[in-house]
Amino acid sequence: MKQVLVLGAGLSTSYLVAQLLEDAERQDWFVTVGDLDQALAREAVGNHARGEAVRFDVNDAGVRSARIEHADVVINMLPAAYQDLVAWDCVNHGRHMISVSYRDQAVRDLDLDAKRKGVMLLCEMGLDPGIDHMSAMSLIQRLRDDGGRIVGFRSYGSGIPAPNQPQHPLRYVVTWDPRNVVMAGFEGAQYMEDGNIKIVPFHQVFNHTWNVDVDGIGPLEAYANRDSMSYMKSFGLEHVRTMIRGTLRYAGWSETWGTIVRLGLPNETLRIPQLADRTYAEVVEMFLPLNAKSAPLEQRVATFLRISPTGGIMENLRWLGLFSDERIGCKGDTAAAMLIHLLQTKLPLTPEMRDMVVLVHELDVEYPGDERPAELIRSTLVVEGEAGGGTAMARSVGLPVLIAVKLLLGGELSLTGCLIPTHPAIYTPVLRRIESAGLRFTESRTQIGNH
């Protein structure tokens, strides 16, 4: 019996665990789900005969090592900060790892050891990153086979509320790890446009936006996502003049969140004494310059940020609760922990709401030695969740992981080393099965003339 260990039982794990357990008897698997909050793991596993829920503290080296040693494959759904610990133990014990987190340098450094042990460390295997990489690589290869030369690449991903339903002012819901929302943009961003490298510092990421039209949805705002240029080699696009990976939101999100960033609240370094017993207004006050409190807090915040005290941004901050005298009552002791708690409280996906995931690829393609004009190829995936049911986010993140587990344990995937899913041995079978499950891209072509 193959042992499947799932680490993390958060918002984006529900679909994956349910499908693993559904297939467990047929595939002869036993599925163990570990989380620091064992109640979350129990909720995911239920009373399934081939499943077990355990309390798992990733920082407990002894427990971590023992659990990983006992597994045949480890599915890492934990926050990205813990990926290195999991990957190290997987290599040490000769166990495969599938992770939805970005492949950072510490994991890259394990590549040689993983190959020596015959281990696959497959990172970026969720939705974004994940399905976006695989669909992009498949499209790139198909265009090359057709004689095309790609000169511009833009790729966007998003998890937002579905349209045509009641929306609150921020038009966003939490369907994945809220820390990733709070700390988005913290590393800044880098991309290339028309041959020019653009670097966006962390405090400017949400002020550096542009519109992207999505078929069937309309215009969304985009901002740059991390280091786009690092994927030029991975995608075989070293020659392109434009290379952009971005995130999509409804218009207005970036303006509001950029203000929160400028205020300094996404900070998980400085410790605030007795944070849980303080109020939101009290913490916001801490981020203002020391001066005479001659004006109300809201007025001083607006003055400090140089925004209108009666405008839409202040209205959003007020709705979010940042000026309230409510006791915070959160876990953790940083301003970032406060924001995480606030988003979970104010932006949950309620039973009557549906979420939506969006992936968009835009490729500028020339046809050298051919009379065909240059084209803009747009490939779009839109998936909506079900009201009161499973989320589109959990399904889109979990499905590629599930397929990778089946391929790996079924002996159909024999690659080793530290990888992302840009190899045809990975993306070809995964995309085929994803499409069979109903996640299909639509494609359009528009002539753009010769470059």
MARRO-847004 format. One record per atom (N, C-alpha, C): x, y, z. Coordinates in steps of 0.1 Angstrom, whole numbers, plus 5000, padded with zeros to 4 digits. Each point is the difference from the previous one (the first is absolute). Example, Ala and Ser with C-alpha at 12.3 -4.5 7.8 and 13.67 -1.06 7.14 Angstrom:
2
513249435078/499150125000/500950125000/499650114993/500950115000/499250115008/
END
This chain:
451
500849885000/499250125000/500950135000/499750094990/500850125000/499550105010/501050075006/499750095011/500150154994/498950075000/499950144996/499950095012/501050095001/500050095011/499750144995/498950065005/499650144996/500350095012/500850104998/500450095011/499350134998/499150035009/499250124999/498549974996/499150065007/498649974998/499250134998/500650104994/499450134998/498950014990/499750124996/498950034991/500149934986/501249994995/500249954986/500349855000/499849935012/500349865000/498849915000/498850055002/498849925002/499849914988/500050054988/499749924988/501049894998/501350035002/501149904998/499849895010/499850025013/499849895009/498849924997/498950064997/498849934996/500249904989/500750054989/500349924989/501049895003/501050035008/501049895004/499349895007/499150045009/499249905008/499149924991/499350074990/499149934991/500749894992/501350034996/500849914992/500849905009/500050015013/500949935008/499949854999/498849955000/499849855000/500449954986/499550074989/500349964987/501550004997/500750105005/501450014998/500949935010/499449955011/500749945011/500950105007/499450115004/500750115007/499450005015/500950065008/499550055014/500450145001/499150095003/500250145000/500150065014/501150055004/500150075013/500150154998/499150075007/500050154999/500550065013/501050084999/500650065012/499850155000/499650065011/499950145002/500350045014/500550125003/500250045013/498650015008/499050034992/498649995006/499449874996/500149905009/499549874996/498650004997/499250095005/498550004997/499850034985/500950084994/499950024985/500349884993/501049925004/500349884994/498949905001/499449995012/498849915002/498950034991/499750134999/498950054991/500349954986/501250014995/500349964987/499949844998/500449935009/500149854999/498649945003/499350055010/498849945004/500249875007/499149904997/500249875005/500449904990/500750044990/500449914989/501049895006/499749884995/500849895005/501450004995/500350074989/501450014995/500650135003/499550075010/500650135003/500250025015/501050095003/500350035014/500350145001/499550075010/500350145003/501050005012/501150074999/501050015011/500450155002/500450035012/500550135003/501550004995/500350104992/501350014994/500650145002/501150005007/500750135002/501349994992/500050084989/501249994991/501350045006/499950075011/501250045007/500549905010/499349895002/500449895008/500849904991/501350015001/500949934991/499849855001/499849955012/499849855002/498749954993/498950075003/498749974994/500150014985/500550114995/500150024986/500849894993/501149975005/500849894994/499349875000/499449965011/499449875002/498849994990/499250114999/498849994991/500549994985/501050084997/500549994986/500649874996/500849955010/500649874997/499049894998/498850015006/499049894998/499250024987/500250114993/499150024988/500749964988/499249974989/500649984987/500050134992/499150095002/500050134994/499450105010/500750125001/499650105009/499450124991/498850045004/499350114993/500150125009/500850104996/500250115009/499150114997/499050025008/499050114999/500250115010/501149995007/500350105011/500550134994/500050115008/500550124996/501449994994/500450094991/501249984992/501350015010/499850075011/501250015009/500549865005/499149905000/500449875005/500449904990/500050044987/500349914989/501449945001/500950085004/501449955001/500249895010/499350015012/500149905010/499449874995/498950004993/499449884995/500849944989/500550094991/500849954989/501349935005/500650065010/501349945005/499749865006/499049985008/499749875005/499649904989/499350054990/499649914989/501349954993/500950084997/501349964994/500749905010/500150045012/500749925010/499549865001/498649984999/499449875001/499749944987/500450074989/499749944987/498550004996/499350105004/498550014997/499750114990/499149984992/499650104990/499150115007/500150124995/499250115004/499350074989/498850035002/499250084990/499550125008/500450124995/499750125008/499350114991/499150085006/499450114992/500750135002/501150005008/500750125002/501150034990/500450124998/501050044991/501349935003/500849964990/501349945002/501050105003/500450015013/501050105004/501449954999/501050085003/501349964998/500549895009/499450005012/500449895009/499649864995/498850004994/499649874994/500849974987/500250104992/500949984988/501349945004/500650045011/501349955005/499949855003/498849945002/499949865003/500049914987/500150074988/499849934988/500949884998/501350025002/501049894998/499749895010/499850035013/499849905010/498749924997/499050074995/498749934996/500249904989/500850044990/500349914989/500849885005/501050025009/500749895005/499149905007/499050055007/499149925008/498949944991/499950054988/498949964991/498650065004/500150125006/498950075005/499550114991/498750024999/499550114992/499450105010/500550135000/499450115007/499350094990/498749984999/499250074989/499350115007/500550124997/499450135006/499150074990/499350105005/499150084991/499049924992/499349915008/499249904993/498550025004/499650135002/498650035003/499350064988/499450125003/499350084990/501050104994/500450095008/500850114996/501050035012/501249935000/500649934989/499549864999/500049954988/499649864997/499449984987/498650014999/499349994988/500550104990/500350125005/500450114991/501349964993/501049945007/501249964994/499849894989/499249905004/499849894991/499250044987/499050085002/499250044988/500950104991/500850085007/500950094992/501049924992/500649905006/501049924993/499449924989/498849955002/499349924989/499750094989/499550135003/499750094989/501350054993/501150025007/501250044994/500549904991/500049875004/500549894991/499149994988/498750015001/499249994989/500250114990/500250125004/500350114991/501349984993/501049955007/501349984994/499949894990/499349905003/499849894990/499350054987/499350115002/499250064988/500950114993/501350015004/500850094994/500050145006/499450015011/499950135007/501350045008/500250135001/501150055009/499350095010/500149975013/499450085010/500950115004/499450134999/500850125003/499550075012/498849965004/499450075012/499249905008/500249995013/499249915009/499550075012/498749995002/499350065012/499149895005/500149985013/499249895007/499450065013/498749985002/499350055012/499249905007/500050005013/499249915008/499250085010/498949935005/499150075010/499149915007/499750035012/498949935008/499250115006/498850024995/499150115004/498649955001/499150095005/498549965000/499549994986/499149914997/499450004987/499150124998/499950054988/499250124997/498549975002/499250104998/498549995000/499549945013/500550055011/499549965013/500450115010/499350015011/500350115010/501450015003/500650125001/501450025003/500150115011/501049975009/500350115009/501050104994/500450115006/500850104994/501349964994/500749905006/501349964996/499949894989/498949944997/499849914989/501149895000/500249945012/500949895001/499649915011/500449874999/499749905011/501249925002/500249955012/501149925004/499749854997/500649944990/499849864996/501349925001/501150065005/501349945001/500750065012/501249965003/500750055011/500050155001/499350065010/499950155001/501450075002/501049925005/501350075001/500550034987/499849924990/500450034986/499450134995/498850025004/499350134996/500750125007/500249985013/500550115008/501450044995/500949904998/501450024996/500250014985/499050004992/500250004986/500750134996/501049994991/500850114996/501150035009/500249935011/501050045010/501449994994/500249914990/501449994994/500250104988/499050084997/500050084988/499849924988/500350064988/499749934988/501050054989/500249914990/500950034989/499449944987/500050084989/499549944988/500750084988/499749954988/500550074988/498950044991/500150124995/499050044990/500750084989/499749954988/500750064988/501550015001/500649905006/501450005002/500650085012/499150065007/500450085012/499749935013/501049985008/499849945013/499350105010/499049955006/499350095010/500149935013/500450085010/500149955014/499050085009/499249935007/499050065008/500249975015/500450105008/500349985014/498749965007/500149935012/498949955006/498950105004/500450125003/499050105004/499350074988/500449964988/499450054988/499249904991/500149875005/499449894992/498550034997/499350055009/498550024999/499750134994/501050094997/499750124993/500449994986/500649894996/500549974987/499149904993/498850054995/499049914995/499650044985/499349914994/499550024986/498849914998/499250034990/498849934997/500349884991/499349895003/500049884991/498549964998/499749994987/498649954997/500049855000/499049955007/499849855001/498749964993/500149914991/498849964992/498949955010/498950064998/498849965008/499950075013/501150075004/499950075013/500250154999/500850044991/500350154998/501350045006/500250135002/501350045004/500349975015/501249955003/500549995013/501350075001/500450045013/501350065001/501149905003/501250034994/501149905002/501150075007/500849935008/501250055006/501149884998/501250045000/501149914997/500249905012/500349884996/500149895010/501449955001/500750045010/501449955003/500950034988/501049904998/501050024990/499649934987/499350074991/499649944987/501249954992/501150075001/501149974991/500749865003/499849965013/500649875003/499449884993/498850034993/499449894993/500450004985/500750094996/500450014986/500849874996/500949965008/500849884997/499149875002/499250005010/499149885003/499149984988/499550114994/499049984989/500750004987/501450014999/500750014988/499750134992/499850115007/499650124994/501150115002/501349964999/501150105003/500050114990/499449984988/500150104990/498850105000/499049985008/498850094999/500450145005/499250104995/500250145004/499050045011/499049925002/499050025011/499849875008/500250015013/499849895009/499350045013/498749975001/499350055012/499149895006/500149985012/499149925008/499350095010/498750005000/499350095009/498849945007/499450085009/498949955008/498850104996/498849944999/498850084997/499150025012/499450125001/499050035010/499050094994/498850015006/499050104996/500650145002/499650094992/500550145001/499750055014/501050075006/499950065013/500749935011/500249864998/500749935011/501550055002/500750024989/501450045001/500250135007/499150094996/500050145006/499950005015/499049915005/499849995014/501149935007/500449884994/501149925007/501350074999/500350084989/501250075000/500150115011/498850055004/500050105011/500349935013/499549885002/500449925012/501449975000/500649974989/501549974999/500850135004/499550114994/500750135004/499950035014/498949975006/499950025015/500949915008/500449894994/501049915006/499549885007/498749974999/499349905008/500549854996/500349974987/500549874997/501449975005/500150005013/501349995007/500049885009/500849894997/500049895009/501349985007/500750115002/501350005007/499950065013/499450125001/499950075013/498949955009/500349975012/499149935009/499350115009/498649995000/499250105007/499649935014/500450065011/499649945013/498550005002/499449895005/498649985003/499150044988/500449964988/499250034988/498649965001/499749885005/498749955000/499050085008/500550075010/499250085009/499950144996/500650044989/500050144995/498850014990/499850134996/498950024990/500750034986/499349994990/500550034986/500550145000/499250095005/500350145000/501350035007/500249935011/501250015008/501349964992/499849894993/501249964992/500350094988/498950054993/500250094990/500750135005/499750045012/500650125006/501549985001/500449885003/501449975001/500850034988/499449994988/500750024987/500050154996/499450095007/500050144997/501250075007/500550114994/501150075007/499650055013/500950025009/499850055013/499750154999/498850045004/499650145000/498850025009/499650135001/498950035009/498749944994/499249935008/498849944995/498850115000/500250094991/499150115000/498849974990/500149904992/499049974991/499649855001/498849964996/499649865001/500949914992/500149885004/500949904994/499849994985/498850004995/499849984985/500550124993/499850125005/500650124994/501550004999/500649955011/501550005000/500549894991/499349894999/500449894990/500050064986/498950074997/499850054986/501150104997/500350095010/501150104998/501349934998/500349905009/501349934999/500249934986/498949944995/500149934988/499750094987/499750125003/499750104989/498949954991/498949965006/498849964993/498850085005/498949994993/498850085004/499449935012/499750085011/499449955012/498649954997/499450044989/498649974997/499949914988/501149954994/500049934988/499749855002/500149934988/499749865000/501049915008/501250045000/501049925007/499850005015/499750125005/499750015015/498749935003/499150004991/498749935002/500349855001/500949954992/500349855000/500849975013/500950085004/500749985012/499150005012/499050095000/499050005010/499249885000/499549954989/499249884999/500849885005/501250004996/500949895005/500149995015/499950115006/500050005015/501350055006/500950064992/501350045005/499950125010/498950075001/499850115009/499149975012/499649875001/499149975010/500649985014/499250015010/500549985014/499749855004/499849914991/499849865002/501349945005/499949915010/501249935004/500449904989/501349994997/500449924989/499949855002/500549955011/499849865004/500649904990/501150034994/500649924990/501149915006/500449904993/501249925003/501250084994/501249995006/501150074995/500250135006/501150074997/500350125007/500650114991/499649994987/500550104990/498850064993/500350124994/499050064992/499549924989/500949924994/499649914989/499049895006/500249955012/499149915006/498650065002/500050135004/498850075001/499250014987/500750034989/499450014987/499549864996/500749905002/499649864997/498649975007/500050035012/498849985008/498850094995/500350124996/499050094995/499449954987/500949954991/499549954987/499149885002/500549915009/499249885002/498650045006/499950115007/498850045007/499150084990/500650094992/499250094992/499849954985/500949914995/499949964986/499949854999/499149935008/499949864998/499149974988/500149884994/499149964990/498849945007/498950075000/498849965007/499249904991/499149925007/499449894993/499250044987/499550125000/499350044988/500850064989/501450015002/500950064990/500749894992/500450034988/500849924992/501450074997/501049925000/501350064996/500349974986/501150054995/500449984986/501550014998/500549914992/501550014997/500150034985/501050084997/500250044986/501549994997/500349944988/501450004995/499950054986/500950094996/500050064987/501550004995/500249954988/501350014993/499850094988/500950094998/500050084988/501449994993/500149954988/501349984994/500050074986/501050084998/500250064987/500949914992/499549964988/500749904992/500250054986/501349984996/500450034986/500249874993/500050004986/500249884992/501150034990/501249995004/501250034992/500049924987/500350074988/500049924988/498749964995/498950065006/498749964996/499250134997/499049994992/499250124997/498950035010/499849915009/499050025010/500450125009/499050095003/500350115009/500249965014/500650085008/500249985014/498649995007/499949935010/498749985007/500250025015/498950045006/499949995015/499149885003/500649915007/499349875004/499650025014/498749995003/499550015014/499349875004/500549945011/499549885005/499450025014/498849975003/499350045012/499349885007/500249995013/499349905008/499250075011/498749985001/499250065010/499249885007/500149995013/499349895007/499350065012/498749985001/499250055011/499749895010/500050035013/499649915010/498549995001/499649925010/498649985002/499650065014/498850074999/499550065012/499849905011/500650015012/499849905010/500749874998/500850004989/500749874997/501550034999/500749924992/501450014999/500450124993/501250065003/500550124994/500749964987/500050104991/500849994987/501549995004/500450085010/501350005004/500549875005/499349935009/500449875005/500149904989/499050004991/500049914989/501250024990/500350134997/501050034991/501449985005/500250015013/501249985007/500249855002/498949935004/500249865004/500049904988/499450034989/499949914989/501449974994/500850094997/501349974994/500949925010/499850035013/500849925010/499549865000/498749985000/499449875000/500549924988/500050064988/500549934988/501449965001/500850095005/501549985002/500249885009/499249995011/500249895009/499749874993/498950004992/499649874993/501149964990/500650104993/501049974990/501349955007/500350065012/501249965007/499949865006/498949985007/499949875007/499649894990/499550044988/499749904990/501249974991/501150065003/501249974992/500150064987/499150114998/500050064987/500950135000/500550035011/500950125001/501349975007/501050004993/501349955005/501150115001/499650124998/501050115001/500550015014/501350055002/500550035013/500650145000/500350045013/500650145001/498950105004/500550125001/499150115004/499450064987/498649994999/499450034987/498850105002/499650064989/498750064999/499449944988/498650014998/499449914990/500150064986/501250034995/500250054987/500649894991/500149885004/500549884992/498849934994/500049974987/498949944994/499549875006/501049935007/499649875007/499050035011/500050135005/499150045011/498850064994/500250114992/498850084996/499149944990/500649914991/499149944990/498949915006/500449905009/498949925006/499150075010/500650105007/499350075010/498950094993/500450074990/499150094992/498849924994/500449884994/499049914994/498949965010/500549975012/499049955010/499250125007/500750125000/499350125005/498950034991/500250004987/499050034990/498949905001/500349875002/499049905001/499150035012/500550065010/499350045012/499250124999/500150074988/499150124998/500750135001/501350005002/500850135001/500650024986/499350084992/500450024986/500350144997/501150024993/500450144995/499250034987/499650124998/499550054987/501150084994/500050014986/501150064993/499550104990/500650114998/499750094989/501350054994/499950044987/501150064993/499650134993/500950105002/499850134994/501350044992/499850054988/501150044992/500550145006/501350015002/500650125005/501050064991/500249954988/500950054990/501449965003/501050034991/501349955002/500850095010/500849945008/500850075010/501350064993/
END
